[in-house]
Amino acid sequence: MNGQDDFERNLRERLAQDAQAVRPAAAPYPEIVRQGRVEQRRRLAVAGAVLVALTVVPATALAFTGERAGSHPADRVSVAGGGPGPSAAPQSPQPPSGPAGPATSGQLADGLTLQDAATGLEQCLDYNVARRPDGPMGTRALGKASDYRILLAHRSTGNDNSPGDGHFIVAVKDTPVQIRLICTVKDGRVEGSNTSGGGGAEPDRGPVVPDMNGGKLYLQRLSGSGPWKLPYRWGSIGTVVDPRVARVTVSYGGATVEAAIDHGWFAATGVLERSVTMAPRIKGYDAQGTQVYDSDQDKYYDKPIP
């Protein structure tokens, strides 16, 4: 019996030793807490990044949608509402209320603005219609101010026949017929108007055609009417009928100025410092700088001051 008891005792001791060997060691508590906190911070960071992405994506989508050609307001994502906004009613184009401006800023001289010129043109149209409502330059032919383009505007100097200073407004329109207006405005009232229509130029005219009534802009008074009041602001206008003409110059009183070429017209202005006996000399050049027109060679152009 003693042998059996010894065997059982040895067996129990070995089983106990084996159980002790395979028992897992207790995890250290501080390490478990540290790992848990790290994992918690990682999950919070991921969640925050997701929220940021959800906030940024609609704004980015709006920016790209707004730049896409042909996009409509209803297709754009609204940041405030998170969805498509109501479709905006299409806006009809507003009709122009006044004349078009000149090609260059220099065509508006002496501090006159486009609004000043537009107001003068409106008054000029009313003035002409009131005087000749049924004439060839009546309401139907003259049209509205929005049909015109301001070609030139500068101050005017009075003389014995028309005392008091003011300003000139030159406006042109091309359709349905070509019309040119020169208006004299003084103290907010139209004091004179000259109107001409296009299409009557002689077939043998040159590539540049000075306005036949342009003397109103560069003559202060007739040569026999006494000395001029100086300095004197002058203007010169006409048509450019040959597309080869790329440059026009106007010389008056010893000074030469570059004219603006504006939709088939030319316009120039300067200040005269001395009395003259000859009208402005006008020259035209092609793109290579070759002279193609000289008013001194134009038999239709009045050269001496009358």
HELIX and SHEET records of a PDB file:
HELIX    1   1 ASN A    2  VAL A   22  1                                  21    
HELIX    2   2 TYR A   29  GLU A   67  1                                  39    
HELIX    3   3 PRO A   73  ASP A   75  5                                   3    
HELIX    4   4 SER A  105  GLN A  107  5                                   3    
HELIX    5   5 LEU A  114  ARG A  131  1                                  18    
HELIX    6   6 THR A  139  LEU A  142  1                                   4    
HELIX    7   7 ALA A  145  ASP A  147  5                                   3    
HELIX    8   8 GLY A  215  TYR A  218  1                                   4    
HELIX    9   9 SER A  295  GLN A  297  5                                   3    
SHEET    1   A 4 ARG A 149  SER A 156  0                                        
SHEET    2   A 4 GLY A 166  LYS A 173 -1                                        
SHEET    3   A 4 ILE A 179  LYS A 186 -1                                        
SHEET    4   A 4 ARG A 189  GLY A 197 -1                                        
SHEET    1   B 4 VAL A 208  PRO A 210  0                                        
SHEET    2   B 4 TYR A 232  VAL A 240 -1                                        
SHEET    3   B 4 TRP A 265  LEU A 272 -1                                        
SHEET    4   B 4 ALA A 260  ASP A 262 -1                                        
SHEET    1   C 4 ALA A 255  GLU A 258  0                                        
SHEET    2   C 4 VAL A 245  TYR A 252 -1                                        
SHEET    3   C 4 ARG A 281  ASP A 286 -1                                        
SHEET    4   C 4 GLN A 291  ASP A 294 -1                                        
END                                                                             
